[in-house]
Amino acid sequence: MAKILIIDDEKQIRTVMRKLLEKEGHSVIEAENGAEGIDAYCRQPADLVITDIIMPEKEGIETIKEFMNEFPGIKIIATSGGSQLLTPELGLDVAKCLGAVRTLKKPFSSNELIEAVNDVLGNK
């Protein structure tokens, strides 16, 4: 199936998503922030990137901008639970404007994740 890069600062969330996606037959690479994610993608390009918006070091909006500049046409799903300063909806709207193909508001269900991944990859 597809190679998917998950970028999220919460290890537990990465682990749950990885297990779910591997169960669907995908191979998964993990990174805990945008800088690590971009490095991982440069070493091993993925078919799809799933990135959180709120992260330390290099957050998701900056990461999406860099991905879109360096790798036009890259497929990105943005996720967010928001923060004290940013609602999830606002962060995800910005991500979509910058080129994210789909967005998921945390917490999302297993079915929502699989549906979004299948939609972006064209697996109906």
Backbone as a chain_set.jsonl record, in Angstrom:
{"seq": "MAKILIIDDEKQIRTVMRKLLEKEGHSVIEAENGAEGIDAYCRQPADLVITDIIMPEKEGIETIKEFMNEFPGIKIIATSGGSQLLTPELGLDVAKCLGAVRTLKKPFSSNELIEAVNDVLGNK", "coords": {"N": [[0.851, -1.187, 0.0], [0.587, 2.219, 0.847], [3.26, 4.511, 1.743], [3.468, 6.249, 4.704], [4.023, 9.23, 6.457], [3.973, 10.215, 9.741], [3.659, 13.04, 11.696], [3.845, 14.179, 14.833], [3.896, 15.522, 18.077], [3.099, 14.058, 20.243], [3.762, 11.02, 21.469], [2.05, 8.848, 22.056], [-0.192, 9.316, 20.438], [0.991, 9.157, 17.882], [1.739, 6.454, 17.95], [-0.737, 5.072, 18.151], [-1.954, 5.894, 15.721], [-0.043, 4.856, 13.91], [-0.224, 2.058, 14.382], [-2.88, 1.591, 13.612], [-2.802, 2.351, 10.877], [-0.841, 0.621, 9.891], [-2.171, -1.768, 10.243], [-3.972, -1.51, 8.221], [-2.362, -2.015, 6.125], [-0.417, -0.204, 5.356], [2.909, 1.27, 5.293], [4.687, 2.928, 7.856], [6.28, 5.907, 8.904], [7.65, 7.729, 11.589], [7.747, 10.963, 13.186], [8.617, 13.47, 15.613], [8.364, 16.225, 15.47], [8.097, 19.081, 13.219], [10.621, 19.662, 12.031], [12.061, 17.244, 12.297], [10.321, 15.703, 10.809], [10.499, 16.743, 8.19], [13.182, 16.184, 7.657], [13.047, 13.367, 7.792], [11.352, 12.868, 5.62], [12.928, 13.768, 3.512], [14.962, 11.865, 3.544], [13.506, 9.549, 3.123], [11.087, 9.6, 1.074], [7.522, 9.955, 1.349], [4.198, 8.759, 0.542], [2.147, 10.105, 1.652], [1.667, 12.647, 4.074], [0.922, 13.075, 7.436], [0.274, 15.553, 9.607], [0.462, 17.159, 12.781], [-0.723, 20.309, 14.025], [-0.069, 21.966, 16.254], [2.932, 21.976, 17.73], [6.103, 21.646, 19.434], [9.283, 23.24, 18.653], [9.358, 22.992, 15.487], [6.418, 23.939, 14.26], [3.218, 22.824, 12.892], [2.029, 24.509, 10.828], [4.176, 25.99, 9.761], [5.668, 23.796, 8.936], [3.987, 22.633, 6.971], [4.01, 24.735, 5.095], [6.734, 24.686, 4.341], [6.965, 22.063, 3.294], [5.192, 22.298, 1.094], [6.496, 24.242, -0.442], [8.977, 23.006, -1.006], [8.279, 20.488, -2.009], [6.178, 20.421, -4.186], [2.798, 19.428, -4.723], [2.733, 17.444, -2.859], [0.948, 15.276, -0.661], [-0.988, 16.103, 2.067], [-2.38, 15.609, 5.268], [-3.769, 17.48, 7.785], [-3.837, 17.702, 11.348], [-5.424, 18.702, 14.412], [-5.863, 19.655, 17.801], [-6.08, 22.057, 18.81], [-5.103, 24.898, 20.882], [-4.336, 26.986, 23.743], [-4.219, 29.462, 22.553], [-5.101, 29.131, 19.965], [-7.799, 28.012, 18.126], [-8.857, 24.711, 17.151], [-10.238, 24.694, 14.715], [-9.492, 27.115, 13.432], [-6.698, 26.758, 13.105], [-6.729, 24.491, 11.436], [-8.124, 25.487, 9.229], [-6.263, 27.352, 8.256], [-4.198, 25.579, 7.612], [-5.422, 24.174, 5.511], [-5.701, 26.233, 3.633], [-3.034, 26.584, 3.034], [-2.428, 24.307, 1.676], [-2.974, 21.733, 2.657], [-4.634, 18.704, 2.057], [-6.693, 17.39, 3.374], [-8.311, 17.708, 6.587], [-8.305, 16.933, 10.086], [-10.013, 17.169, 13.063], [-8.908, 16.88, 16.34], [-10.265, 15.153, 19.144], [-10.202, 12.426, 16.849], [-11.914, 9.711, 15.245], [-11.006, 6.245, 14.674], [-12.154, 5.351, 12.313], [-12.593, 7.812, 10.996], [-9.95, 8.622, 10.512], [-8.977, 6.521, 8.831], [-10.774, 6.787, 6.695], [-10.136, 9.389, 5.776], [-7.437, 9.026, 4.996], [-7.736, 7.042, 2.99], [-9.296, 8.509, 1.202], [-7.581, 10.639, 0.449], [-5.472, 9.205, -0.676], [-6.78, 8.045, -2.746], [-8.013, 5.598, -2.481], [-10.828, 4.08, -2.54]], "CA": [[0.0, 0.0, 0.0], [1.294, 3.501, 0.822], [4.188, 4.893, 2.812], [2.869, 7.409, 5.368], [4.818, 9.897, 7.483], [3.16, 10.83, 10.798], [4.399, 14.026, 12.481], [3.059, 14.593, 15.999], [4.766, 15.551, 19.253], [2.592, 13.131, 21.252], [4.132, 9.65, 21.098], [0.884, 7.963, 22.145], [-1.011, 9.541, 19.236], [1.728, 8.563, 16.758], [1.687, 4.994, 18.073], [-2.09, 4.628, 17.812], [-2.138, 6.071, 14.276], [0.835, 3.91, 13.211], [-0.8, 0.711, 14.477], [-4.086, 1.581, 12.781], [-2.44, 2.414, 9.464], [-0.146, -0.623, 9.551], [-3.218, -2.79, 10.154], [-4.579, -1.309, 6.907], [-1.393, -2.421, 5.118], [0.523, 0.878, 5.034], [4.137, 1.365, 6.089], [4.613, 4.209, 8.562], [7.473, 6.551, 9.455], [7.209, 8.68, 12.611], [8.601, 12.086, 13.586], [7.933, 14.155, 16.715], [8.141, 17.641, 15.164], [8.221, 19.379, 11.804], [12.011, 19.571, 11.563], [12.336, 15.818, 12.149], [9.472, 15.208, 9.731], [11.072, 17.132, 6.899], [14.402, 15.368, 7.505], [12.63, 11.989, 7.505], [10.805, 12.846, 4.271], [14.054, 13.911, 2.577], [15.663, 10.579, 3.524], [12.614, 8.484, 2.676], [9.822, 10.242, 0.693], [6.292, 9.225, 1.647], [3.055, 9.034, -0.33], [1.227, 10.948, 2.401], [2.146, 13.177, 5.351], [-0.109, 13.475, 8.405], [0.984, 16.391, 10.578], [-0.224, 17.945, 13.794], [-0.482, 21.743, 13.857], [0.572, 22.53, 17.44], [4.081, 21.166, 18.161], [7.289, 22.451, 19.752], [10.374, 23.341, 17.679], [8.795, 23.439, 14.211], [5.005, 23.588, 14.315], [2.623, 22.295, 11.674], [1.802, 25.489, 9.757], [5.495, 26.208, 9.162], [6.033, 22.533, 8.29], [3.195, 22.52, 5.745], [4.548, 25.722, 4.145], [8.013, 24.195, 3.831], [6.681, 20.912, 2.431], [4.569, 22.745, -0.157], [7.527, 24.941, -1.224], [10.027, 22.085, -1.419], [7.74, 19.294, -2.663], [4.826, 20.74, -4.684], [1.985, 18.261, -5.029], [2.74, 16.515, -1.732], [-0.369, 15.088, -0.053], [-0.901, 16.342, 3.505], [-3.553, 15.689, 6.143], [-3.425, 18.221, 9.001], [-4.647, 17.388, 12.516], [-5.229, 19.65, 15.505], [-6.775, 19.726, 18.93], [-6.047, 23.445, 19.235], [-4.286, 25.291, 22.026], [-4.937, 28.118, 24.457], [-4.24, 30.634, 21.684], [-5.555, 28.814, 18.616], [-8.826, 26.967, 18.062], [-8.516, 23.719, 16.134], [-10.831, 25.087, 13.438], [-8.668, 28.155, 12.802], [-5.447, 26.134, 12.671], [-6.996, 23.6, 10.308], [-8.464, 26.339, 8.074], [-4.995, 27.877, 7.738], [-3.515, 24.44, 6.992], [-6.095, 23.911, 4.231], [-5.324, 27.334, 2.733], [-1.628, 26.405, 2.647], [-2.273, 23.165, 0.794], [-3.389, 20.435, 3.209], [-5.74, 18.157, 1.272], [-7.761, 17.082, 4.326], [-8.023, 18.063, 7.974], [-9.0, 16.156, 11.107], [-10.024, 17.786, 14.385], [-8.72, 15.929, 17.443], [-9.977, 13.746, 18.873], [-10.925, 11.851, 15.721], [-12.08, 8.264, 15.388], [-10.236, 5.373, 13.781], [-12.83, 5.374, 11.007], [-12.34, 9.104, 10.351], [-8.569, 8.602, 10.03], [-8.886, 5.605, 7.691], [-11.528, 7.402, 5.599], [-9.349, 10.517, 5.25], [-6.266, 8.465, 4.316], [-8.199, 6.41, 1.752], [-9.75, 9.568, 0.309], [-6.419, 11.369, -0.082], [-4.691, 8.293, -1.513], [-7.603, 7.566, -3.845], [-8.454, 4.216, -2.224], [-12.24, 4.122, -2.101]], "C": [[0.89, 1.242, 0.0], [2.294, 3.621, 1.965], [3.665, 6.207, 3.383], [3.806, 7.924, 6.452], [3.868, 10.575, 8.46], [4.064, 11.763, 11.597], [3.488, 14.511, 13.607], [3.969, 14.523, 17.218], [4.3, 14.593, 20.347], [2.818, 11.692, 20.787], [2.938, 8.711, 21.081], [-0.005, 8.107, 20.9], [-0.331, 8.94, 18.014], [1.601, 7.042, 16.777], [0.322, 4.453, 17.667], [-2.326, 4.754, 16.305], [-1.295, 5.068, 13.488], [0.225, 2.515, 13.21], [-2.047, 0.57, 13.594], [-3.746, 1.515, 11.299], [-1.685, 1.172, 9.014], [-1.141, -1.769, 9.41], [-3.925, -2.722, 8.797], [-3.611, -1.648, 5.771], [-0.373, -1.371, 4.724], [1.817, 0.719, 5.824], [4.194, 2.788, 6.64], [5.977, 4.621, 9.079], [6.951, 7.572, 10.465], [8.24, 9.775, 12.844], [7.86, 12.874, 14.662], [7.814, 15.659, 16.543], [8.403, 17.876, 13.683], [9.628, 19.252, 11.254], [12.396, 18.113, 11.339], [11.545, 15.235, 10.979], [10.033, 15.537, 8.363], [12.352, 16.345, 6.63], [14.044, 13.933, 7.117], [12.12, 11.875, 6.071], [11.925, 12.947, 3.231], [14.826, 12.598, 2.454], [14.821, 9.49, 2.875], [11.249, 9.098, 2.32], [8.614, 9.331, 0.918], [5.21, 9.619, 0.644], [2.092, 10.029, 0.316], [1.899, 11.38, 3.696], [0.926, 13.538, 6.191], [0.616, 14.268, 9.477], [0.039, 17.101, 11.53], [0.1, 19.413, 13.528], [0.314, 22.304, 15.035], [1.662, 21.574, 17.929], [5.22, 22.107, 18.545], [8.299, 22.396, 18.598], [9.872, 23.841, 16.343], [7.347, 22.971, 14.159], [4.469, 23.262, 12.92], [2.43, 23.27, 10.533], [3.109, 25.754, 9.016], [5.939, 24.963, 8.387], [5.285, 22.358, 6.968], [3.724, 23.49, 4.689], [5.843, 25.222, 3.518], [7.816, 22.993, 2.903], [6.137, 21.377, 1.08], [5.573, 23.481, -1.051], [8.546, 23.969, -1.807], [9.52, 20.917, -2.255], [6.318, 19.567, -3.162], [4.079, 19.45, -5.044], [1.961, 17.222, -3.924], [1.333, 16.457, -1.13], [-0.23, 15.172, 1.459], [-2.284, 16.317, 4.137], [-3.086, 16.396, 7.409], [-4.38, 17.821, 10.121], [-4.407, 18.448, 13.589], [-6.306, 19.497, 16.564], [-6.825, 21.147, 19.467], [-5.101, 23.674, 20.399], [-4.992, 26.434, 22.74], [-5.089, 29.332, 23.537], [-4.867, 30.387, 20.315], [-6.612, 27.712, 18.655], [-8.416, 25.951, 16.995], [-9.036, 24.127, 14.754], [-9.977, 26.118, 12.712], [-7.362, 27.565, 12.284], [-5.644, 25.258, 11.452], [-7.407, 24.371, 9.066], [-7.201, 26.903, 7.431], [-4.237, 26.768, 7.01], [-4.101, 24.141, 5.618], [-5.739, 24.984, 3.2], [-3.892, 27.169, 2.214], [-1.401, 25.153, 1.799], [-2.61, 21.802, 1.372], [-4.633, 19.967, 2.457], [-6.949, 17.88, 2.15], [-7.331, 17.549, 5.704], [-8.849, 17.165, 8.891], [-8.871, 16.878, 12.438], [-9.881, 16.699, 15.436], [-9.771, 16.182, 18.513], [-10.801, 13.27, 17.681], [-10.963, 10.338, 15.899], [-11.163, 7.513, 14.429], [-10.828, 5.414, 12.383], [-12.585, 6.685, 10.263], [-10.928, 9.154, 9.774], [-8.456, 7.741, 8.776], [-9.597, 6.2, 6.476], [-10.735, 8.547, 4.962], [-8.145, 10.014, 4.46], [-6.677, 7.845, 2.989], [-8.639, 7.447, 0.729], [-8.553, 10.265, -0.351], [-5.599, 10.482, -1.009], [-5.489, 7.752, -2.705], [-8.035, 6.121, -3.708], [-9.883, 4.24, -1.707], [-12.722, 2.761, -1.691]], "O": [[1.85, 1.31, -0.768], [2.196, 2.947, 2.991], [3.444, 7.166, 2.643], [4.319, 7.152, 7.262], [3.053, 11.409, 8.064], [5.101, 11.345, 12.113], [2.481, 15.174, 13.358], [4.73, 13.567, 17.372], [5.046, 14.342, 21.294], [2.173, 11.209, 19.857], [2.822, 7.87, 20.19], [-0.508, 7.111, 20.379], [-0.982, 8.288, 17.197], [1.38, 6.42, 15.739], [0.239, 3.48, 16.919], [-2.84, 3.827, 15.679], [-1.771, 4.493, 12.509], [0.159, 1.862, 12.168], [-2.235, -0.442, 12.92], [-4.325, 0.724, 10.554], [-1.862, 0.714, 7.886], [-0.973, -2.64, 8.557], [-4.411, -3.731, 8.286], [-3.979, -1.581, 4.598], [0.455, -1.615, 3.846], [1.827, 0.11, 6.894], [3.796, 3.738, 5.966], [6.731, 3.81, 9.617], [5.925, 8.21, 10.227], [9.445, 9.551, 12.718], [6.631, 12.949, 14.643], [7.216, 16.32, 17.393], [8.873, 16.984, 12.977], [9.814, 18.785, 10.13], [12.987, 17.776, 10.314], [12.043, 14.378, 10.249], [10.037, 14.688, 7.472], [12.582, 15.893, 5.508], [14.661, 13.353, 6.223], [12.418, 10.899, 5.381], [11.873, 12.288, 2.193], [15.295, 12.259, 1.368], [15.338, 8.622, 2.172], [10.35, 9.119, 3.16], [8.673, 8.119, 0.709], [5.291, 10.658, -0.01], [1.325, 10.707, -0.369], [2.603, 10.6, 4.338], [0.014, 14.218, 5.721], [1.473, 13.731, 10.18], [-1.029, 17.577, 11.144], [1.096, 19.719, 12.872], [1.276, 23.044, 14.83], [1.369, 20.507, 18.469], [5.298, 23.229, 18.046], [8.16, 21.587, 17.681], [9.957, 25.042, 16.086], [7.07, 21.778, 14.032], [5.165, 23.405, 11.914], [2.644, 22.907, 9.376], [3.143, 25.743, 7.786], [6.52, 25.074, 7.308], [5.883, 21.979, 5.961], [3.872, 23.121, 3.524], [6.03, 25.323, 2.306], [8.436, 22.92, 1.843], [6.58, 20.896, 0.036], [5.514, 23.362, -2.275], [8.935, 24.095, -2.968], [10.241, 20.408, -3.114], [5.358, 19.013, -2.626], [4.656, 18.513, -5.595], [1.249, 16.222, -4.03], [0.621, 17.46, -1.094], [0.536, 14.424, 2.067], [-3.232, 16.914, 3.626], [-2.119, 15.968, 8.039], [-5.574, 17.624, 9.892], [-3.322, 19.025, 13.668], [-7.477, 19.25, 16.274], [-7.516, 21.426, 20.447], [-4.396, 22.766, 20.84], [-6.11, 26.805, 22.382], [-5.997, 30.142, 23.729], [-5.135, 31.338, 19.581], [-6.358, 26.615, 19.153], [-7.71, 26.294, 16.047], [-8.357, 23.931, 13.746], [-9.763, 26.006, 11.505], [-6.962, 27.838, 11.152], [-4.825, 25.275, 10.533], [-7.079, 23.959, 7.953], [-7.082, 26.93, 6.206], [-3.699, 26.986, 5.924], [-3.362, 23.884, 4.668], [-5.504, 24.675, 2.032], [-3.581, 27.566, 1.092], [-0.31, 24.956, 1.262], [-2.542, 20.802, 0.656], [-5.568, 20.739, 2.247], [-8.089, 18.1, 1.74], [-6.146, 17.759, 5.963], [-9.931, 16.702, 8.531], [-7.764, 17.167, 12.893], [-10.626, 15.719, 15.436], [-10.129, 17.335, 18.758], [-11.957, 13.662, 17.52], [-10.143, 9.763, 16.616], [-10.617, 8.092, 13.49], [-10.103, 5.5, 11.392], [-12.392, 6.683, 9.047], [-10.725, 9.668, 8.674], [-7.901, 8.181, 7.769], [-9.087, 6.127, 5.358], [-10.677, 8.653, 3.737], [-7.863, 10.519, 3.374], [-6.037, 8.092, 1.968], [-8.391, 7.292, -0.466], [-8.529, 10.453, -1.567], [-5.084, 10.956, -2.022], [-4.932, 7.079, -3.573], [-8.386, 5.48, -4.699], [-10.092, 4.41, -0.506], [-13.878, 2.61, -1.296]]}, "num_chains": 1, "name": "protein.A"}
